[in-house]
Amino acid sequence: SLRELNVSLNKLKRLPATLGRLTNLVRLEAQSNDLDGVPGTLGQCKQLSYLDVSDNYEIVGFPRDIAHAQSLQVIKVRHERFGFPPKSIMVEGVPAIMKFLCDSCNIPYNPSAAAAELPSASPTVKIYPSLSQEDSTTADALKKLSAERDRRQSENVALEQQTLAAQEQQALMSSSSSRKMELLKRVAEEQAARDAELAVVQQRRESDQQKLLQTVQQEEKSFSAAVAQIMREADRNRDEDVRKALEQDKLMLE
């Protein structure tokens, strides 16, 4: 069954309630969309330990039923506008959030029992109140690129309409039929040239955006690899410390 799901950067308006059927889901990443909330059915995902809905500026609260997902240990979300749980609870971290939701549902909060059901529970409990600098820079860059593209397209459409209106008026005012035909032909040629130019510009922008997304994805992979290396190194160091301690105990016994 599915254990990890990443639907980031898809301009999603909402997450389906059927996510609750993914009872083995451990990690859900849905950052950088247009979400205004998360479905309460996520509470049915008893093994869910990682939830990332950062950079979804319309989310102002969690449903009470999330309280049933007591394996949650990491939450990434922008909490500045949160009303439920209130911001004062959000800044205290995941345990405070989950206890607040459990109290609102009149159920006990027992994270240790939930963690015991996981194959490998992480000891880290964090709350990320805002976007990291890298995520924020990336999101802002994408939004600026999209806004600039829309603005220029609107300006080009308005300019084309004005040009066409002026040229059509000039053509109609001409008394010569041949002059009218010549002007109409020129308008069509200029329109075709503008369309071709716009197509080239659009392709270039889409290519630039794709490169930017690829760069971001590569950086995320590099970051994940670096974190994995650090964790492996920490494990090796811990094993070495244990081995040395055992050797010292053995020497003391001898």
Disulfide bonds with the S-S distance in Angstrom:
none
